[in-house]
Amino acid sequence: MKKIEVLTIFIICFFIFGAISLFYLSLPVAKQQTEKVFEVKKGESVFEIAKHLEEAGLIKNKYSFVFFTILRGKEKELKAGRYILSPSMTLQEILDILSKGKTPMVKITILEGWNLKEIAQYLEEQGLCQKEEFFEIVGWPGVDYSKEKTLPQPQDFSNKFPFLKDKPKNVSLEGYLFPDTYFVEKTATCQEIIEMFLKNFSKKLTPDLQEEIKRQKKTIFEIVTMASLLEKEVKTQEDKEIVAGILYKRQKAGMPLQVDATITYITGRKTTKITFEELQIDSPYNTYKYLGLPLGPISNPGMESILAAIYPKQSSYWYYLSTPDGKTIFSKTLSEHNQNKAKYLR
């Protein structure tokens, strides 16, 4: 056999073997569709990316990814970012994701009036953030950090978000995680999600509103705390404005605010019926036992409640109650209030 023929056969066999090897190496590492967060850092080369993919167990061989990427002419199209990848993906699928630079988005809705515990539970259920990590960043709800020494302090975001500068250091971020619908990258960190909530709060509380709060000689923290009470106590905008006027009037007169929602915030019970024993709980959130606003907000209020806290409506009422169907009944005297309780809360 001539040397040229041998060489031709060798070359053909080499390419066949190479094609088979590349095909084998391009197959998924595993069948299980487990997901991993993989990060491509800015400035990384195709060789560095391939090395990290292999180390993460996402591909069988780093050289096969490099060769496959160059073969497709995509070596300069790999984009920095965090991606959801799986060992069940082929080289082509991984390359498509990294070259398009798109990560899956998750639609989440934070409801008005949710507290930190409810938000943490929801984010964990969505697979976005573990509750423990969430509380380590925003702080544990209902904790007075001036007395609590075992838990880590809430993260201080006041340099990035100036509206937090008047928030006491000894309370969590309860009240500031603005309720809304968000589109979040599935790879977003817990910190990034929390900052997204705070950034939205900053947009909603416009400079004009902040100037009005300052004009009234109130702090943003006081407004948010009051708004959190209104959010949990009554439903309509008009009722919130009237109740805000009542609570400010009680505060000025040195009367306890006596807001039932502060008791349920302490106990965690979802009920409108407060027991006598619960009213005796020694907590800075108990507005029956202590005068003035509670230690901090008890929920994350929406815009209606915030506006009602800024622009309360003056009235001759001193008392109010909510009926089982959500209607608010106002009273001018304690005697009238007790009559209404007997009539509507049987």
C-alpha atoms as a printed R data frame, in Angstrom:
    type eleno elety resid chain resno       x      y      z
1   ATOM     1    CA   MET     A     1   0.000  0.000  0.000
2   ATOM     2    CA   LYS     A     2   1.356  3.396 -0.936
3   ATOM     3    CA   LYS     A     3   2.407  5.814  1.800
4   ATOM     4    CA   ILE     A     4  -0.086  8.400  0.546
5   ATOM     5    CA   GLU     A     5  -2.946  5.933  0.986
6   ATOM     6    CA   VAL     A     6  -1.831  5.045  4.519
7   ATOM     7    CA   LEU     A     7  -1.646  8.703  5.420
8   ATOM     8    CA   THR     A     8  -5.103  9.323  3.985
9   ATOM     9    CA   ILE     A     9  -6.576  6.428  5.969
10  ATOM    10    CA   PHE     A    10  -4.825  7.676  9.105
11  ATOM    11    CA   ILE     A    11  -6.205 11.170  8.654
12  ATOM    12    CA   ILE     A    12  -9.707  9.843  8.030
13  ATOM    13    CA   CYS     A    13  -9.513  7.617 11.118
14  ATOM    14    CA   PHE     A    14  -8.157 10.512 13.161
15  ATOM    15    CA   PHE     A    15 -11.072 12.741 12.188
16  ATOM    16    CA   ILE     A    16 -13.600  9.961 12.769
17  ATOM    17    CA   PHE     A    17 -12.093  9.279 16.199
18  ATOM    18    CA   GLY     A    18 -12.022 13.010 16.945
19  ATOM    19    CA   ALA     A    19 -15.629 13.443 15.863
20  ATOM    20    CA   ILE     A    20 -16.746 10.479 17.982
21  ATOM    21    CA   SER     A    21 -14.748 11.786 20.964
22  ATOM    22    CA   LEU     A    22 -16.164 15.292 20.594
23  ATOM    23    CA   PHE     A    23 -19.674 13.880 20.263
24  ATOM    24    CA   TYR     A    24 -19.163 11.820 23.426
25  ATOM    25    CA   LEU     A    25 -17.669 14.739 25.347
26  ATOM    26    CA   SER     A    26 -20.481 17.045 24.232
27  ATOM    27    CA   LEU     A    27 -23.068 14.792 25.865
28  ATOM    28    CA   PRO     A    28 -24.458 15.739 29.299
29  ATOM    29    CA   VAL     A    29 -22.442 14.813 32.368
30  ATOM    30    CA   ALA     A    30 -25.522 13.375 34.090
31  ATOM    31    CA   LYS     A    31 -29.204 12.702 33.471
32  ATOM    32    CA   GLN     A    32 -30.370 14.332 36.705
33  ATOM    33    CA   GLN     A    33 -31.722 17.817 36.040
34  ATOM    34    CA   THR     A    34 -30.160 19.424 39.085
35  ATOM    35    CA   GLU     A    35 -29.490 23.152 38.791
36  ATOM    36    CA   LYS     A    36 -26.334 25.040 39.680
37  ATOM    37    CA   VAL     A    37 -25.558 28.743 39.671
38  ATOM    38    CA   PHE     A    38 -22.515 29.312 37.453
39  ATOM    39    CA   GLU     A    39 -20.794 32.685 37.222
40  ATOM    40    CA   VAL     A    40 -18.794 33.999 34.284
41  ATOM    41    CA   LYS     A    41 -16.682 36.881 35.518
42  ATOM    42    CA   LYS     A    42 -15.919 39.918 33.413
43  ATOM    43    CA   GLY     A    43 -12.753 39.475 31.345
44  ATOM    44    CA   GLU     A    44 -12.574 35.676 31.669
45  ATOM    45    CA   SER     A    45 -11.277 33.833 28.599
46  ATOM    46    CA   VAL     A    46 -12.890 30.792 27.029
47  ATOM    47    CA   PHE     A    47 -10.117 28.669 28.602
48  ATOM    48    CA   GLU     A    48 -10.841 29.972 32.104
49  ATOM    49    CA   ILE     A    49 -14.595 29.487 31.635
50  ATOM    50    CA   ALA     A    50 -14.047 25.927 30.391
51  ATOM    51    CA   LYS     A    51 -11.830 25.152 33.413
52  ATOM    52    CA   HIS     A    52 -14.496 26.415 35.832
53  ATOM    53    CA   LEU     A    53 -17.250 24.505 34.012
54  ATOM    54    CA   GLU     A    54 -15.265 21.285 34.403
55  ATOM    55    CA   GLU     A    55 -14.543 21.999 38.079
56  ATOM    56    CA   ALA     A    56 -18.268 22.589 38.672
57  ATOM    57    CA   GLY     A    57 -19.080 19.206 37.149
58  ATOM    58    CA   LEU     A    58 -21.086 20.786 34.335
59  ATOM    59    CA   ILE     A    59 -18.998 19.417 31.434
60  ATOM    60    CA   LYS     A    60 -16.863 16.304 30.961
61  ATOM    61    CA   ASN     A    61 -13.764 17.959 29.586
62  ATOM    62    CA   LYS     A    62 -12.581 21.556 29.424
63  ATOM    63    CA   TYR     A    63 -10.725 21.099 26.136
64  ATOM    64    CA   SER     A    64 -13.830 19.809 24.415
65  ATOM    65    CA   PHE     A    65 -15.700 22.977 25.442
66  ATOM    66    CA   VAL     A    66 -12.875 25.199 24.153
67  ATOM    67    CA   PHE     A    67 -12.699 23.327 20.838
68  ATOM    68    CA   PHE     A    68 -16.496 23.234 20.505
69  ATOM    69    CA   THR     A    69 -16.762 26.981 21.247
70  ATOM    70    CA   ILE     A    70 -14.022 27.920 18.754
71  ATOM    71    CA   LEU     A    71 -15.536 25.573 16.169
72  ATOM    72    CA   ARG     A    72 -18.810 27.500 16.491
73  ATOM    73    CA   GLY     A    73 -17.003 30.848 16.376
74  ATOM    74    CA   LYS     A    74 -18.433 31.842 19.786
75  ATOM    75    CA   GLU     A    75 -15.228 32.267 21.819
76  ATOM    76    CA   LYS     A    76 -15.617 36.062 21.905
77  ATOM    77    CA   GLU     A    77 -19.360 36.023 22.550
78  ATOM    78    CA   LEU     A    78 -19.386 34.506 26.044
79  ATOM    79    CA   LYS     A    79 -20.947 37.080 28.370
80  ATOM    80    CA   ALA     A    80 -20.270 37.793 32.029
81  ATOM    81    CA   GLY     A    81 -23.094 37.049 34.449
82  ATOM    82    CA   ARG     A    82 -24.654 34.388 36.656
83  ATOM    83    CA   TYR     A    83 -26.445 31.528 34.947
84  ATOM    84    CA   ILE     A    84 -28.566 28.551 35.881
85  ATOM    85    CA   LEU     A    85 -26.845 25.507 34.367
86  ATOM    86    CA   SER     A    86 -27.296 21.790 34.814
87  ATOM    87    CA   PRO     A    87 -25.059 18.700 34.336
88  ATOM    88    CA   SER     A    88 -27.925 17.382 32.193
89  ATOM    89    CA   MET     A    89 -27.205 20.034 29.535
90  ATOM    90    CA   THR     A    90 -25.187 19.391 26.381
91  ATOM    91    CA   LEU     A    91 -22.222 21.535 25.338
92  ATOM    92    CA   GLN     A    92 -24.451 23.202 22.755
93  ATOM    93    CA   GLU     A    93 -27.089 24.097 25.345
94  ATOM    94    CA   ILE     A    94 -24.489 25.532 27.736
95  ATOM    95    CA   LEU     A    95 -22.815 27.474 24.921
96  ATOM    96    CA   ASP     A    96 -26.166 28.914 23.804
97  ATOM    97    CA   ILE     A    97 -26.906 30.186 27.316
98  ATOM    98    CA   LEU     A    98 -23.467 31.708 27.907
99  ATOM    99    CA   SER     A    99 -23.314 33.366 24.489
100 ATOM   100    CA   LYS     A   100 -26.822 34.855 24.670
101 ATOM   101    CA   GLY     A   101 -26.191 36.213 28.168
102 ATOM   102    CA   LYS     A   102 -29.775 35.676 29.246
103 ATOM   103    CA   THR     A   103 -30.773 34.300 32.637
104 ATOM   104    CA   PRO     A   104 -34.243 33.038 33.553
105 ATOM   105    CA   MET     A   105 -36.484 35.559 35.295
106 ATOM   106    CA   VAL     A   106 -38.928 34.895 38.124
107 ATOM   107    CA   LYS     A   107 -42.033 37.019 38.677
108 ATOM   108    CA   ILE     A   108 -42.675 37.636 42.367
109 ATOM   109    CA   THR     A   109 -45.361 39.646 44.131
110 ATOM   110    CA   ILE     A   110 -44.869 41.029 47.635
111 ATOM   111    CA   LEU     A   111 -48.312 41.791 49.082
112 ATOM   112    CA   GLU     A   112 -49.130 44.970 50.979
113 ATOM   113    CA   GLY     A   113 -49.059 44.353 54.695
114 ATOM   114    CA   TRP     A   114 -46.758 41.335 54.628
115 ATOM   115    CA   ASN     A   115 -44.229 41.338 57.443
116 ATOM   116    CA   LEU     A   116 -40.628 40.148 57.218
117 ATOM   117    CA   LYS     A   117 -41.534 36.587 58.220
118 ATOM   118    CA   GLU     A   118 -44.086 36.323 55.425
119 ATOM   119    CA   ILE     A   119 -41.703 37.789 52.843
120 ATOM   120    CA   ALA     A   120 -38.913 35.434 53.957
121 ATOM   121    CA   GLN     A   121 -41.227 32.421 53.719
122 ATOM   122    CA   TYR     A   122 -42.396 33.467 50.249
123 ATOM   123    CA   LEU     A   123 -38.880 34.037 48.876
124 ATOM   124    CA   GLU     A   124 -37.759 30.665 50.204
125 ATOM   125    CA   GLU     A   125 -40.740 28.954 48.570
126 ATOM   126    CA   GLN     A   126 -39.794 30.628 45.280
127 ATOM   127    CA   GLY     A   127 -36.300 29.179 45.605
128 ATOM   128    CA   LEU     A   128 -34.734 32.643 45.705
129 ATOM   129    CA   CYS     A   129 -33.501 33.162 49.248
130 ATOM   130    CA   GLN     A   130 -33.149 31.089 52.406
131 ATOM   131    CA   LYS     A   131 -34.970 32.527 55.428
132 ATOM   132    CA   GLU     A   132 -31.865 32.410 57.618
133 ATOM   133    CA   GLU     A   133 -29.819 34.403 55.098
134 ATOM   134    CA   PHE     A   134 -32.697 36.860 54.608
135 ATOM   135    CA   PHE     A   135 -32.938 37.609 58.346
136 ATOM   136    CA   GLU     A   136 -29.154 37.926 58.645
137 ATOM   137    CA   ILE     A   137 -29.359 40.802 56.150
138 ATOM   138    CA   VAL     A   138 -32.598 42.602 57.124
139 ATOM   139    CA   GLY     A   139 -32.625 41.664 60.806
140 ATOM   140    CA   TRP     A   140 -34.940 39.433 62.786
141 ATOM   141    CA   PRO     A   141 -38.462 40.892 63.107
142 ATOM   142    CA   GLY     A   142 -39.581 42.145 66.502
143 ATOM   143    CA   VAL     A   143 -36.060 42.105 67.969
144 ATOM   144    CA   ASP     A   144 -34.673 45.039 69.945
145 ATOM   145    CA   TYR     A   145 -30.989 44.890 69.023
146 ATOM   146    CA   SER     A   146 -30.044 47.277 71.812
147 ATOM   147    CA   LYS     A   147 -30.807 44.375 74.169
148 ATOM   148    CA   GLU     A   148 -30.230 41.351 71.912
149 ATOM   149    CA   LYS     A   149 -26.546 40.421 71.812
150 ATOM   150    CA   THR     A   150 -26.586 36.905 70.330
151 ATOM   151    CA   LEU     A   151 -28.038 37.696 66.879
152 ATOM   152    CA   PRO     A   152 -26.050 39.527 64.194
153 ATOM   153    CA   GLN     A   153 -26.979 43.175 63.655
154 ATOM   154    CA   PRO     A   154 -29.071 44.046 60.573
155 ATOM   155    CA   GLN     A   155 -27.007 45.204 57.616
156 ATOM   156    CA   ASP     A   156 -26.698 48.983 57.355
157 ATOM   157    CA   PHE     A   157 -27.928 50.223 53.951
158 ATOM   158    CA   SER     A   158 -28.156 53.906 54.929
159 ATOM   159    CA   ASN     A   159 -25.170 55.008 52.820
160 ATOM   160    CA   LYS     A   160 -26.752 53.567 49.691
161 ATOM   161    CA   PHE     A   161 -30.317 54.525 50.625
162 ATOM   162    CA   PRO     A   162 -30.374 57.862 52.534
163 ATOM   163    CA   PHE     A   163 -34.040 57.476 53.539
164 ATOM   164    CA   LEU     A   164 -32.807 54.897 56.072
165 ATOM   165    CA   LYS     A   165 -30.580 57.377 57.926
166 ATOM   166    CA   ASP     A   166 -33.218 58.140 60.575
167 ATOM   167    CA   LYS     A   167 -34.028 54.462 61.135
168 ATOM   168    CA   PRO     A   168 -32.748 53.384 64.565
169 ATOM   169    CA   LYS     A   169 -29.931 50.838 64.429
170 ATOM   170    CA   ASN     A   170 -31.681 48.592 66.943
171 ATOM   171    CA   VAL     A   171 -34.555 47.549 64.623
172 ATOM   172    CA   SER     A   172 -34.829 45.517 61.440
173 ATOM   173    CA   LEU     A   173 -35.752 46.686 57.942
174 ATOM   174    CA   GLU     A   174 -39.401 45.873 58.635
175 ATOM   175    CA   GLY     A   175 -41.536 48.453 56.820
176 ATOM   176    CA   TYR     A   176 -39.047 49.352 54.082
177 ATOM   177    CA   LEU     A   177 -39.358 46.346 51.723
178 ATOM   178    CA   PHE     A   178 -41.834 47.908 49.345
179 ATOM   179    CA   PRO     A   179 -44.742 45.641 48.335
180 ATOM   180    CA   ASP     A   180 -45.000 45.351 44.556
181 ATOM   181    CA   THR     A   181 -44.588 42.962 41.622
182 ATOM   182    CA   TYR     A   182 -40.964 42.368 40.650
183 ATOM   183    CA   PHE     A   183 -39.149 40.457 37.922
184 ATOM   184    CA   VAL     A   184 -36.063 38.912 39.491
185 ATOM   185    CA   GLU     A   185 -33.252 36.992 37.870
186 ATOM   186    CA   LYS     A   186 -33.362 33.429 39.128
187 ATOM   187    CA   THR     A   187 -29.669 33.765 39.912
188 ATOM   188    CA   ALA     A   188 -30.105 36.972 41.954
189 ATOM   189    CA   THR     A   189 -28.616 36.888 45.421
190 ATOM   190    CA   CYS     A   190 -30.644 37.523 48.555
191 ATOM   191    CA   GLN     A   191 -28.810 40.815 48.976
192 ATOM   192    CA   GLU     A   192 -29.680 41.929 45.429
193 ATOM   193    CA   ILE     A   193 -33.375 41.130 45.944
194 ATOM   194    CA   ILE     A   194 -33.505 43.115 49.189
195 ATOM   195    CA   GLU     A   195 -31.774 46.058 47.533
196 ATOM   196    CA   MET     A   196 -34.342 45.871 44.729
197 ATOM   197    CA   PHE     A   197 -37.127 46.320 47.323
198 ATOM   198    CA   LEU     A   198 -35.299 49.245 48.933
199 ATOM   199    CA   LYS     A   199 -34.621 50.901 45.582
200 ATOM   200    CA   ASN     A   200 -38.337 50.726 44.784
201 ATOM   201    CA   PHE     A   201 -39.158 52.292 48.172
202 ATOM   202    CA   SER     A   202 -36.754 55.117 47.327
203 ATOM   203    CA   LYS     A   203 -38.592 55.765 44.049
204 ATOM   204    CA   LYS     A   204 -42.024 55.743 45.688
205 ATOM   205    CA   LEU     A   205 -41.089 58.076 48.553
206 ATOM   206    CA   THR     A   206 -40.379 61.028 46.268
207 ATOM   207    CA   PRO     A   207 -38.313 64.083 47.286
208 ATOM   208    CA   ASP     A   208 -41.569 66.081 47.585
209 ATOM   209    CA   LEU     A   209 -42.991 63.558 50.061
210 ATOM   210    CA   GLN     A   210 -39.744 63.513 52.021
211 ATOM   211    CA   GLU     A   211 -39.799 67.308 52.148
212 ATOM   212    CA   GLU     A   212 -43.387 67.238 53.450
213 ATOM   213    CA   ILE     A   213 -42.395 64.788 56.190
214 ATOM   214    CA   LYS     A   214 -39.553 67.077 57.192
215 ATOM   215    CA   ARG     A   215 -41.904 70.095 57.166
216 ATOM   216    CA   GLN     A   216 -44.164 68.292 59.644
217 ATOM   217    CA   LYS     A   217 -41.117 67.737 61.884
218 ATOM   218    CA   LYS     A   218 -41.565 63.980 61.593
219 ATOM   219    CA   THR     A   219 -39.056 61.344 60.516
220 ATOM   220    CA   ILE     A   220 -39.433 58.884 57.665
221 ATOM   221    CA   PHE     A   221 -39.147 56.136 60.258
222 ATOM   222    CA   GLU     A   222 -42.127 57.519 62.199
223 ATOM   223    CA   ILE     A   223 -44.191 57.743 58.989
224 ATOM   224    CA   VAL     A   224 -43.310 54.184 57.957
225 ATOM   225    CA   THR     A   225 -44.136 52.896 61.441
226 ATOM   226    CA   MET     A   226 -47.508 54.674 61.447
227 ATOM   227    CA   ALA     A   227 -48.219 53.482 57.891
228 ATOM   228    CA   SER     A   228 -47.500 49.893 58.950
229 ATOM   229    CA   LEU     A   229 -50.200 50.166 61.635
230 ATOM   230    CA   LEU     A   230 -52.732 51.609 59.192
231 ATOM   231    CA   GLU     A   231 -51.957 48.850 56.677
232 ATOM   232    CA   LYS     A   232 -52.928 46.168 59.185
233 ATOM   233    CA   GLU     A   233 -55.835 47.960 60.839
234 ATOM   234    CA   VAL     A   234 -58.124 49.235 58.048
235 ATOM   235    CA   LYS     A   235 -58.690 48.687 54.344
236 ATOM   236    CA   THR     A   236 -59.763 51.798 52.436
237 ATOM   237    CA   GLN     A   237 -57.749 54.945 51.782
238 ATOM   238    CA   GLU     A   238 -60.371 57.163 53.435
239 ATOM   239    CA   ASP     A   239 -60.494 54.998 56.563
240 ATOM   240    CA   LYS     A   240 -56.710 54.954 56.760
241 ATOM   241    CA   GLU     A   241 -56.606 58.757 56.674
242 ATOM   242    CA   ILE     A   242 -59.204 59.032 59.469
243 ATOM   243    CA   VAL     A   243 -57.478 56.367 61.608
244 ATOM   244    CA   ALA     A   244 -54.149 58.139 61.086
245 ATOM   245    CA   GLY     A   245 -55.759 61.303 62.437
246 ATOM   246    CA   ILE     A   246 -57.119 59.396 65.448
247 ATOM   247    CA   LEU     A   247 -53.775 57.758 66.270
248 ATOM   248    CA   TYR     A   248 -51.826 61.018 65.970
249 ATOM   249    CA   LYS     A   249 -54.432 62.694 68.183
250 ATOM   250    CA   ARG     A   250 -54.130 59.952 70.809
251 ATOM   251    CA   GLN     A   251 -50.356 60.199 70.668
252 ATOM   252    CA   LYS     A   252 -50.451 63.963 71.214
253 ATOM   253    CA   ALA     A   253 -52.922 63.584 74.104
254 ATOM   254    CA   GLY     A   254 -50.688 61.028 75.850
255 ATOM   255    CA   MET     A   255 -53.172 58.177 75.312
256 ATOM   256    CA   PRO     A   256 -52.015 54.667 74.430
257 ATOM   257    CA   LEU     A   257 -52.586 53.920 70.751
258 ATOM   258    CA   GLN     A   258 -54.146 50.514 71.567
259 ATOM   259    CA   VAL     A   259 -53.645 49.030 68.110
260 ATOM   260    CA   ASP     A   260 -54.635 45.366 68.061
261 ATOM   261    CA   ALA     A   261 -52.342 44.630 65.119
262 ATOM   262    CA   THR     A   262 -49.302 45.324 67.308
263 ATOM   263    CA   ILE     A   263 -50.382 42.469 69.579
264 ATOM   264    CA   THR     A   264 -50.790 39.996 66.723
265 ATOM   265    CA   TYR     A   265 -47.370 41.080 65.442
266 ATOM   266    CA   ILE     A   266 -45.930 39.970 68.781
267 ATOM   267    CA   THR     A   267 -47.862 36.712 69.017
268 ATOM   268    CA   GLY     A   268 -47.918 35.802 65.314
269 ATOM   269    CA   ARG     A   269 -51.583 34.824 65.638
270 ATOM   270    CA   LYS     A   270 -53.841 35.666 62.687
271 ATOM   271    CA   THR     A   271 -56.923 36.769 64.629
272 ATOM   272    CA   THR     A   272 -59.015 39.852 65.350
273 ATOM   273    CA   LYS     A   273 -59.738 38.674 68.898
274 ATOM   274    CA   ILE     A   274 -57.096 39.732 71.406
275 ATOM   275    CA   THR     A   275 -57.096 38.067 74.824
276 ATOM   276    CA   PHE     A   276 -56.628 39.882 78.124
277 ATOM   277    CA   GLU     A   277 -53.418 37.904 78.731
278 ATOM   278    CA   GLU     A   278 -51.995 39.052 75.381
279 ATOM   279    CA   LEU     A   279 -52.633 42.686 76.301
280 ATOM   280    CA   GLN     A   280 -50.272 42.229 79.262
281 ATOM   281    CA   ILE     A   281 -47.315 41.048 77.152
282 ATOM   282    CA   ASP     A   282 -44.227 43.068 78.040
283 ATOM   283    CA   SER     A   283 -42.971 44.134 74.628
284 ATOM   284    CA   PRO     A   284 -42.009 47.502 73.112
285 ATOM   285    CA   TYR     A   285 -44.438 46.592 70.333
286 ATOM   286    CA   ASN     A   286 -47.388 46.425 72.750
287 ATOM   287    CA   THR     A   287 -49.256 49.700 72.158
288 ATOM   288    CA   TYR     A   288 -51.696 48.871 74.965
289 ATOM   289    CA   LYS     A   289 -48.922 48.700 77.545
290 ATOM   290    CA   TYR     A   290 -46.588 51.431 76.235
291 ATOM   291    CA   LEU     A   291 -47.349 54.936 74.993
292 ATOM   292    CA   GLY     A   292 -46.533 56.147 71.505
293 ATOM   293    CA   LEU     A   293 -45.585 54.230 68.401
294 ATOM   294    CA   PRO     A   294 -44.213 50.700 68.751
295 ATOM   295    CA   LEU     A   295 -40.469 50.072 68.616
296 ATOM   296    CA   GLY     A   296 -40.667 49.820 64.820
297 ATOM   297    CA   PRO     A   297 -42.993 49.008 61.902
298 ATOM   298    CA   ILE     A   298 -45.133 45.874 62.116
299 ATOM   299    CA   SER     A   299 -45.602 45.317 58.382
300 ATOM   300    CA   ASN     A   300 -44.438 46.563 55.005
301 ATOM   301    CA   PRO     A   301 -47.064 49.129 53.993
302 ATOM   302    CA   GLY     A   302 -48.205 50.103 50.523
303 ATOM   303    CA   MET     A   303 -48.393 53.606 49.099
304 ATOM   304    CA   GLU     A   304 -51.961 54.281 50.292
305 ATOM   305    CA   SER     A   305 -50.973 53.706 53.911
306 ATOM   306    CA   ILE     A   306 -47.803 55.795 53.580
307 ATOM   307    CA   LEU     A   307 -49.786 58.688 52.090
308 ATOM   308    CA   ALA     A   308 -52.414 58.386 54.841
309 ATOM   309    CA   ALA     A   309 -49.646 58.572 57.451
310 ATOM   310    CA   ILE     A   310 -48.298 61.727 55.783
311 ATOM   311    CA   TYR     A   311 -51.705 63.326 55.149
312 ATOM   312    CA   PRO     A   312 -54.022 62.278 58.025
313 ATOM   313    CA   LYS     A   313 -57.622 63.453 58.133
314 ATOM   314    CA   GLN     A   314 -58.760 65.391 61.178
315 ATOM   315    CA   SER     A   315 -62.081 64.321 62.703
316 ATOM   316    CA   SER     A   316 -64.028 64.397 65.953
317 ATOM   317    CA   TYR     A   317 -63.475 60.641 66.391
318 ATOM   318    CA   TRP     A   318 -61.288 59.103 69.076
319 ATOM   319    CA   TYR     A   319 -62.109 55.419 68.578
320 ATOM   320    CA   TYR     A   320 -62.638 52.934 65.754
321 ATOM   321    CA   LEU     A   321 -63.221 49.247 65.230
322 ATOM   322    CA   SER     A   322 -63.271 46.922 62.246
323 ATOM   323    CA   THR     A   323 -66.250 44.637 61.698
324 ATOM   324    CA   PRO     A   324 -65.783 41.022 60.545
325 ATOM   325    CA   ASP     A   325 -66.689 42.102 56.992
326 ATOM   326    CA   GLY     A   326 -63.970 44.780 56.969
327 ATOM   327    CA   LYS     A   327 -66.085 47.867 57.569
328 ATOM   328    CA   THR     A   328 -64.680 50.517 59.930
329 ATOM   329    CA   ILE     A   329 -66.972 51.960 62.624
330 ATOM   330    CA   PHE     A   330 -65.908 55.254 64.196
331 ATOM   331    CA   SER     A   331 -66.906 56.617 67.598
332 ATOM   332    CA   LYS     A   332 -66.504 59.961 69.351
333 ATOM   333    CA   THR     A   333 -66.644 58.660 72.923
334 ATOM   334    CA   LEU     A   334 -65.561 55.542 74.787
335 ATOM   335    CA   SER     A   335 -69.198 54.849 75.717
336 ATOM   336    CA   GLU     A   336 -70.218 54.942 72.060
337 ATOM   337    CA   HIS     A   337 -67.224 52.760 71.158
338 ATOM   338    CA   ASN     A   338 -68.218 50.118 73.719
339 ATOM   339    CA   GLN     A   339 -71.768 50.114 72.360
340 ATOM   340    CA   ASN     A   340 -70.422 49.567 68.865
341 ATOM   341    CA   LYS     A   341 -68.226 46.710 70.074
342 ATOM   342    CA   ALA     A   342 -71.264 45.040 71.635
343 ATOM   343    CA   LYS     A   343 -73.240 45.552 68.424
344 ATOM   344    CA   TYR     A   344 -70.659 44.587 65.753
345 ATOM   345    CA   LEU     A   345 -68.248 42.214 67.487
346 ATOM   346    CA   ARG     A   346 -70.563 39.690 69.053
